[in-house]
Amino acid sequence: MVTIAKGPPRLIVGVDSHKNTHQAAVLDANGALLGNECFAVSSSGYLELEAWLSNLGEIDRVGMECTGSYAAGLTRFLRERGVEVLEVNSTHRAVRARRGKDDPIDAEMAARKVLSGEAHATAKDTTGDIEAIRLLKVARESAIKSRTAALLQIRDVLITAPAQLREHIECAGGARHRVNRAASLRPDADHLGQPLQAAKLSLRQLARRVKFFDAEIAEVDTHLRLLVANCAPALLACVGIGTQHAAQLLITAGQNIGRIPNEAAFARLCGVAPIPVSSGHTHRMRLHRGGDRRANMTLHLIVVARLRMDKRTQAYMERRRAEGLSKKDIIRCLKRFVAREVYNALKLDLL
């Protein structure tokens, strides 16, 4: 009789991730639960998890929730060791109703989704230039939000400011000129008890805050232009796509765009895949409301820009209108076309 040597068991791991702890559950190839433990979110915690798994067998695949947020560090740690990491959605409602919900159950359900093949999406790679672009976009969007808040506060202060001060600022012209004039005000610090002097000080501080955020946004934009131009020259060559549009589409696709199998999947990811909404004598399509809403907005802005400057898009709009389609439906079609073009450009840039 010939005996076949058996190697260590192949492990299917599920991880329920949180800010301070990760709960890990381990199944064998037959679905038997081998263990369920909690580990700290730290370098030492990752090493403890690796040692624990090594004692149980050889890691086959790992399914994790929140690979782009709470589990980003663990995802990078496992990828560096050649482990396949898959993205897992939250537990089904039916499972929560039947078994309840806690961290060990969620970790086990994540592992079972990987074992069954339900979870098959490769996690994003967050070790390259695109992750750097995402982090810069976070800083830029925060600065824009703060700048907008300061501009609105200037408007509100001017509404109730003394008439002579309000007229002095508003006659400067556009928003930028009003900010420059407000920043040059000289309040009398010895008479801040007077509403006029207090309004001058308030407007000057708010205007200086706007100018500070202007400089911060300009600095981030300089770095973003260099990074995006280096990552996606083919994408930037497409009509109507600028640095900010390209940055968002790169973030949506991820460094490892090979995880998106085709342009239809990318359209679905961006929320521009058509789905039927027909009933009776009505036959029409709409775009599904899932996916990355920021990417969806970016595609919409690209279409709007092309309708203003691209003759090919303008001709398409006229032809489809003659066929009886509404402008809204035509824009939906154009967003789908742009998604196809973007996906092909991203493949040239990232593969």
Buried (B, 14 or more C-beta within 10 A) or exposed (E): EEEEEEEEBEBBBBBBBBEEBBBBBBBBEEEEEBBBBBBEBEEEBBEBBBEBBEEBBEBBBBBBBBBBEBBBBBBBBBBEEEBBBBBBEBBEEEBBEEEEEEBBBBBBBBBBBBBEEEBBBBBBBBBEBBBBBBEBBEBBEBBBEBBEBBBEBBEEBBEEBBEEBBEBBBEBEEEEEBBBBBBEBEBEEEEEEEEBBBBBBBBBBBBBBBBBBBEBBEBBBEBBBEBBEEBBEBBBEBEBBEBBBBBBBBBBBBBBBEBBEEBBBBBBBBBBBBEEEEEEEEEEBEBBEEBBEBBBBBBBBBBBBBBEEBEEBEEBBEEBEEEEBEEEBBBBBBBBBBBBBBBBBBBEBBE
